[in-house]
């Protein structure tokens, strides 16, 4: 096997041929840029351009200090939910409680509208007004408002609007499973930014941006998996860091906004050139009503709308009608009831764990995070033998495995909370 070529195009074509012929296999490392440039007697920029094209074509992937490697077929990573039938009590799925989700048929019946055809506005006017009133106070002045197929769809489209495969994206570590999968499949390099009880650390974000991150995804409250939320001082510190890097794309994923107990604290600096605030309806209205409002600067909105053009991938107006009926109910009793119920269930589990001398961080959201000093998979396996299905934390790690358990509380009863706490204490004891 020999890599040849005098131009970036020739080097690219030679490596592609080596991959197609099986002489280069998934996981094989390509020579460092400097080394191959010396061997071929070409400028390093020529080799770098060839490697960048290989990454963009999905043939290779950048692995940070490990260099550039040949990609294999993508393997589906861990997903939210538990699709298989299980006799275990499911505390792993990350799902909302079905009892708090609306009846789509009843909501749709209250909206008597003619069919919408090609050329119709992308968003129902009433829904756009709702989103503008909800998001505008938490954004730089004069945001544009758009609607996507949920928060994950919004993040994926926003990244694709500005970034190229191989670009670096700063994310919380541990990180939301869907964000990890989105970055991996799009060919972006995730830079893990450590978090604490107040969310993403400002000093660590600064370091990630200094490493060349072109975008950052920040969860301001109910972080998944840990449940932490930004306080005012932490948000201010992050805003100051981002103000020193105004070219970076700032995506604020406020996915739990409708149900959050914690207040919202803004991290988008006034001088940010590319930014978006995303608020999903999925946790409150259910995964089938996977819609998200996106507030952004005008340029970002224009790029987003090019990917949401009518007739290709607009958000169904039928889904919009259902969401509109649920959101514009003046009483919003179902959303208010869900918010209070989830807070109560989190508190019940936290108290049961404290009764077993197991400390838990303060949290918002549908989950509690239990930090561990040992392998989460081992503890999860022990709990499964006692009838509990929980999510081991390792899958949420970016820079390395995340040690912990994520426990979904949305349907957990007080009696189950007490039993789970006792069984977890036993599992921790057996693990030594």
Beta strands, then each sheet from edge to edge (+ up, - down):
strand 1: 60-62
strand 2: 68-70
strand 3: 89-90
strand 4: 144-148
strand 5: 168-173
strand 6: 189-196
strand 7: 199-200
strand 8: 213-218
strand 9: 249-253
strand 10: 274-280
strand 11: 292-296
strand 12: 367-371
strand 13: 388-389
strand 14: 391-392
strand 15: 404-408
sheet 1: 1+ 2-
sheet 2: 3+ 13+
sheet 3: 4+ 11- 10+ 9+ 8+ 5+ 6+ 7-
sheet 4: 12+ 15- 14+
end
